[in-house]
Amino acid sequence: INYPIVQTNDNSFYLNHNINKSSDNSGWTFMDYRNNSNMTDKNTIFYGHNLLNNTSFGSISRMFNKKWYDSSNHKIIFMTKDSLYTYEVFSIYYREPENYYLQIN
C-alpha cells in the first residue's frame, strides 16, 4: 500500500467510498475510527479490501511466498503529518476470520 490512509468517525464509510468521498465499490484503505492517528494505541487497525488488481490489501498474498521473503526489506513505513514510523514484519501467518482482536488497547 503506497498511498494515503484515511480515517473518519465510523468503520463503514470508506468500505464503499474513495479518498475523494465519492461512492466507489472498491472503497479505500482506512484506519479504525477508534485509533489515535498519532499511533499511540497498543494496536492500530487498518481496513482495506483484497482487490484483484493488487491495490488496497490485494497484494498481501505475495507476503506468503519465498520470493517476497528473500527480496523484501520487511518494513512497513507509516507517515503522518507530524511523524514517521517504521515497523518490521516479524511474523506472517494465515488465520480463520475472527474479530476478538479488533481492540485498540
C-alpha positions as CSV (number, residue, x, y, z in Angstrom):
1,I,0.0,0.0,0.0
2,N,1.7,3.1,-1.1
3,Y,-1.0,5.8,-0.8
4,P,-2.8,7.8,1.8
5,I,-4.7,6.0,4.6
6,V,-7.9,7.8,5.7
7,Q,-9.9,7.9,8.9
8,T,-13.5,9.0,9.6
9,N,-15.9,8.7,12.5
10,D,-17.1,5.2,11.7
11,N,-15.7,2.0,10.1
12,S,-18.2,1.7,7.3
13,F,-18.0,4.9,5.2
14,Y,-14.7,4.0,3.4
15,L,-15.9,0.5,2.7
16,N,-17.7,1.9,-0.4
17,H,-16.2,5.4,-0.8
18,N,-12.9,6.6,-2.2
19,I,-10.4,9.2,-0.9
20,N,-12.5,11.9,-2.6
21,K,-15.5,10.7,-0.6
22,S,-17.2,9.6,-3.8
23,S,-19.2,6.4,-3.9
24,D,-16.8,3.6,-5.1
25,N,-17.3,-0.2,-4.6
26,S,-13.6,-0.6,-4.2
27,G,-13.6,1.6,-1.1
28,W,-10.4,3.0,0.3
29,T,-7.9,1.7,2.9
30,F,-8.6,3.3,6.3
31,M,-7.7,3.3,10.0
32,D,-10.2,2.3,12.6
33,Y,-12.1,5.3,13.9
34,R,-11.2,4.5,17.5
35,N,-7.4,4.7,16.8
36,N,-5.4,7.8,17.5
37,S,-3.7,8.9,14.3
38,N,-0.5,9.6,16.2
39,M,0.0,5.8,16.5
40,T,-0.1,5.7,20.4
41,D,-2.6,2.9,20.7
42,K,-1.3,-0.6,21.6
43,N,-3.0,-1.9,18.4
44,T,-3.6,0.1,15.3
45,I,-6.2,-1.4,13.0
46,F,-6.2,-0.8,9.2
47,Y,-9.0,-2.0,6.9
48,G,-9.0,-2.5,3.2
49,H,-10.4,-4.7,0.5
50,N,-8.5,-7.6,-1.0
51,L,-8.8,-6.2,-4.6
52,L,-7.9,-8.4,-7.6
53,N,-5.9,-5.6,-9.2
54,N,-3.5,-5.8,-6.3
55,T,-4.4,-2.4,-4.8
56,S,-5.5,-1.9,-1.2
57,F,-4.7,-5.2,0.5
58,G,-4.8,-7.2,-2.7
59,S,-1.1,-7.6,-2.8
60,I,-0.7,-9.0,0.8
61,S,-0.9,-12.6,-0.5
62,R,2.6,-12.0,-2.0
63,M,4.0,-12.0,1.5
64,F,3.4,-15.7,1.7
65,N,5.9,-16.7,-0.9
66,K,9.6,-17.3,-0.7
67,K,10.4,-14.6,-3.3
68,W,8.9,-11.9,-1.1
69,Y,10.7,-13.3,2.0
70,D,14.0,-13.3,0.2
71,S,13.7,-9.9,-1.5
72,S,11.6,-7.7,0.7
73,N,13.0,-5.4,3.3
74,H,10.2,-6.5,5.6
75,K,9.5,-2.9,6.6
76,I,6.2,-1.0,7.0
77,I,6.6,2.7,6.9
78,F,3.7,4.8,8.1
79,M,4.0,8.6,7.8
80,T,1.7,11.2,9.4
81,K,1.9,14.9,9.0
82,D,4.0,15.0,12.2
83,S,6.0,11.8,12.3
84,L,7.5,8.8,10.5
85,Y,7.0,5.3,12.0
86,T,8.9,2.2,10.8
87,Y,7.8,-1.3,11.7
88,E,9.4,-4.6,10.8
89,V,7.4,-7.6,9.9
90,F,8.5,-10.5,12.1
91,S,5.6,-12.9,11.6
92,I,3.2,-13.8,8.9
93,Y,0.5,-16.5,9.2
94,Y,-2.9,-17.5,7.9
95,R,-5.8,-17.3,10.3
96,E,-9.5,-18.0,10.0
97,P,-11.6,-14.8,10.2
98,E,-12.3,-13.7,13.8
99,N,-13.0,-10.4,15.4
100,Y,-11.9,-10.7,19.0
101,Y,-8.6,-8.9,18.2
102,L,-10.3,-5.8,16.9
103,Q,-9.4,-3.8,20.0
104,I,-7.2,-0.8,20.1
105,N,-6.0,-1.4,23.7
